[in-house]
Structure formats: C-alpha cells, structure tokens
Amino acid sequence: MAQSAAQDTPATADQSTPSAEPRAPLPAALVAFRAQDARVLWLGYRLATSNVDFCEDVTASAGMLLHDMASYGEGDKLRDLLRLEGDVGVQALVPDGPAMRAGLRVDDTVTAIGDLRIADIPMAGARPWARIEAVRAETERVLAETGAVPVSVLRDGVPLTFDIAGSPACRSRFEIGEGSSAVADGHRVVIGPDFAGLDYPDPLLAAVLAHEFAHNVLKHRAWFDANGGRQQKTVRLTEREADRLMPWLLVNAGFEPSAASAFMETWGPRHGGWIFRKRTHDGWDERRDFIEAEFPLIESLVAETGKADWAEHFRREDMPSD
C-alpha cells in the first residue's frame, strides 16, 4: 500500500527568517489560527497536486496563502504585530512548494500580483474581504493561463519580485473560513475554525478535505445547478459518492485509504447524528462501509500502477435523470 508522505511542518510565521530586530511574541490564538491555515493549505496542496492526472479541470498551484488586514476586525494592530509594510501579506507557504522554492517568505508584504498592484484595487464601499478575493482571483487566473505568477513584495523595505512556477494541480482552493462546518462550493474547500475534526491527526483531517474536494472534482455543484437544485435524494447520492471517492484521493496523496474510514469512526459516533442524522446523509457506519468497499479495487490498482486512477475506474452513483 501507499506510504505516508513525509510529515513536514507547514510553513508558518515562526519559521520565517527573522529581521534585524526580534519581533515580539505573537498571541497564542493568532499562532494557532495561522497554524490551522498553514496545515489546511499544505494538505489541500497534496490532494490537488497528487490527483492532477485524473482531474478534468486543471490549473497550477503556487503553494501559498495570502491574507488582507482589511479582512480582520483589528487589522491595523495585526499589521503592526506581523511587521507588514502594507495590508496584504503572506500568511502561509507549502513546505518546499513553488512559492517557497522561489524565495517567498511568510510575512512578506505583497505589493503586486503580476500587473495587478494592490494599491490600485478600489476599497471605497467594498466589503472587507473584496480585495483579497480580487488578489486570489488574479493569482488563479495568471497561474491557469501561464502556469506561473510574478509576486512583488516588500521585505524590510526592499522591493523584490519572485517568479513562481506553479505545480500542476486540480482546480480547488483550500482555506479556513468561518463557523463549524466543512463545505465545498465548486471551486473552494472551506473548513470552519470550529469544525470538530480540525484538530484531528493529519490523515484524518486530510480525509475531511478529501470528501469536500471530491464534491468539487465530481462537479456536484454544477450538476445541481443543471438539474433543478438540491433535493434530499440527490444530495444523499452526492454525499455517498464523495465519501466513496475519499480513499482514492487520499491514497494518491500518500495517505493510507483507511484514513477515510478512520475519520468516519472517529467523528461519526459523536457527530454523525445516529437516529437524528440528516436524511441527506447515510448513517456514519453505513458511510464507513461504503468507503471500505472501495479498498480492494484501490489496492489492486496501486499495486499494479502505483496510482488509484479514479477517472477511469471509480464507479459513479446512478443519479436520477429528472
């Protein structure tokens, strides 16, 4: 079976190269939040890049997460704490990912993405998160069109530009959002900071992300949009399909496929609803059984080819035609 990939620690602020004057320690809550962001970025990157051969919608990933002080309640204080020289900075980097290899560092101040200057993005009347969404959209557009993206930064007052050659990846962004749920919207996987499984070990958190990622690569949102929206029966089928694809995605990312069923056994008894579960989902034990039914074929394919080719061999659910 597949061996787990090296458990590198995601790059967070504590690992950035220190400036001449030591920085005051960051608040513990901020350190924890940044570590969550970095971990989700890193695990999502592994899933998206390792399954790229089987995705229909392919782009490139820089392996970086940017954030905007305008998105926070006390952005001015946070900017000072992080010693940023502007409002947009590097929040996290994938260890040995494209951006890190190019020379980018956590807490570099970003001044431009390609030809888009941060200072030129209008903020008057805009929602607090509008600017960072514009930056992320431009980053994704340039990477998808060219496979690389120039990122201009200030580092201790010195302007620098890094040409980041992205790694081929399935198109899906992974990030921390709000609340206590994990959701997919067709092009993003967003996991709330209060989600019960966020502090689980890496393989189990990767399983959570793989389930939501499965919704995106199987284009479930597009199917609902084209077939009259979300109905109880069809939602249940898409949830089952995402469960069953979890171990395929995991094994390609270097995890054991059993991490998918282990997550369900860990999370399910407390959070799966038992007799009060949503009718849009199977019971947690049923979900585990559906997941484990995929293992023999996955193991056979990995033994033969080294990969679990779900594009060719995964059996889709029979969705109703009307």
Salt bridges, closest charged atoms under 4 A:
ASP57 OD1 - ARG171 NE 3.02
ASP68 OD2 - ARG131 NE 2.65
GLU74 OE2 - LYS77 NZ 3.52
ASP76 OD1 - ARG79 NH2 3.01
ASP87 OD1 - ARG79 NH1 2.44
ASP87 OD2 - ARG131 NH2 3.03
ASP107 OD2 - ARG23 NH1 2.87
ASP107 OD2 - ARG34 NH2 3.14
ASP108 OD2 - ARG155 NH2 2.78
ASP120 OD1 - ARG117 NH1 2.82
GLU133 OE2 - ARG136 NH1 3.54
GLU133 OE2 - ARG173 NH1 3.37
GLU138 OE2 - ARG141 NH2 2.75
GLU140 OE2 - ARG173 NE 2.88
GLU145 OE1 - ARG141 NH1 2.82
GLU175 OE2 - ARG136 NH1 3.75
GLU175 OE1 - ARG173 NH1 3.12
GLU175 OE2 - ARG188 NH1 3.24
ASP185 OD1 - HIS187 ND1 3.41
ASP185 OD2 - ARG188 NE 2.87
ASP202 OD1 - ARG39 NE 2.68
GLU239 OE1 - HIS211 NE2 2.90
GLU239 OE2 - HIS215 NE2 3.32
GLU239 OE1 - HIS281 NE2 3.42
GLU241 OE1 - HIS220 NE2 2.64
GLU241 OE2 - ARG316 NE 2.64
ASP243 OD1 - HIS211 ND1 2.86
ASP243 OD2 - ARG287 NE 2.62
GLU265 OE2 - ARG288 NH1 3.74
ASP282 OD1 - ARG236 NE 2.84
ASP282 OD2 - ARG240 NE 2.87
GLU286 OE1 - ARG277 NH2 3.55
ASP289 OD1 - ARG288 NE 3.30
GLU294 OE2 - ARG244 NE 2.81
GLU317 OE2 - ARG244 NH1 2.81
